[in-house]
Amino acid sequence: MATNSDDKNPPGKDDKWLSSGLVLFARFSSWVIAPVLLGTLIGKWLDKKYDGGQWVFLGVLGISFVISMIGLIHEAGKEFKKISGGEDKKNRDN
């Protein structure tokens, strides 16, 4: 009789790394989606209002991309500090 590998691990044991990974994915994704989506909407609105061709739209979209990258770098730095802080603590305990 074949056993399932899930039977060996109690329920909820592997949920912590999965949930923290999903939260991290959501935070990083929001830094990509939110500024670009807002930049797109604002850029299109400004183009209609001022009839600036596509240059206003592209400018606002470029600014939103820069904001997105700055946010991603900031979030990644925070996560790196958490990870390296945990490694430092682990090394001090040994």
GIMO-V802686 format. One record per residue. N is the residue number from 1. RES is the residue in one small letter. PHI is phi in degrees with one decimal (* if undefined). Layout:
BEGIN
n: {N | N}
res: {RES | RES}
phi: {PHI | PHI}
END
This chain:
BEGIN
n: {1 | 2 | 3 | 4 | 5 | 6 | 7 | 8 | 9 | 10 | 11 | 12 | 13 | 14 | 15 | 16 | 17 | 18 | 19 | 20 | 21 | 22 | 23 | 24 | 25 | 26 | 27 | 28 | 29 | 30 | 31 | 32 | 33 | 34 | 35 | 36 | 37 | 38 | 39 | 40 | 41 | 42 | 43 | 44 | 45 | 46 | 47 | 48 | 49 | 50 | 51 | 52 | 53 | 54 | 55 | 56 | 57 | 58 | 59 | 60 | 61 | 62 | 63 | 64 | 65 | 66 | 67 | 68 | 69 | 70 | 71 | 72 | 73 | 74 | 75 | 76 | 77 | 78 | 79 | 80 | 81 | 82 | 83 | 84 | 85 | 86 | 87 | 88 | 89 | 90 | 91 | 92 | 93 | 94}
res: {m | a | t | n | s | d | d | k | n | p | p | g | k | d | d | k | w | l | s | s | g | l | v | l | f | a | r | f | s | s | w | v | i | a | p | v | l | l | g | t | l | i | g | k | w | l | d | k | k | y | d | g | g | q | w | v | f | l | g | v | l | g | i | s | f | v | i | s | m | i | g | l | i | h | e | a | g | k | e | f | k | k | i | s | g | g | e | d | k | k | n | r | d | n}
phi: {* | -80.0 | -107.4 | -83.5 | -66.6 | -70.8 | -69.3 | -76.2 | -100.3 | -65.9 | -61.4 | 90.6 | -68.7 | -90.4 | -71.4 | -65.6 | -69.3 | -69.1 | -67.5 | -68.5 | -67.5 | -68.0 | -65.5 | -62.8 | -61.3 | -65.5 | -65.5 | -66.2 | -64.7 | -66.1 | -72.5 | -90.1 | -72.7 | -61.9 | -64.0 | -69.5 | -64.7 | -64.1 | -62.2 | -64.7 | -64.5 | -66.2 | -62.5 | -65.7 | -64.1 | -65.6 | -61.8 | -67.3 | -70.1 | -106.1 | 48.2 | -95.2 | 69.8 | -95.3 | -69.0 | -65.5 | -59.0 | -65.7 | -64.7 | -66.4 | -66.2 | -64.1 | -63.9 | -66.7 | -66.0 | -63.5 | -60.9 | -62.2 | -67.1 | -63.2 | -62.8 | -63.8 | -64.7 | -63.3 | -63.5 | -64.6 | -63.3 | -62.5 | -67.1 | -63.5 | -64.3 | -62.9 | -67.6 | -70.2 | -65.5 | -67.5 | -68.3 | -62.7 | -64.5 | -63.2 | -68.6 | -69.6 | -70.4 | -83.1}
END
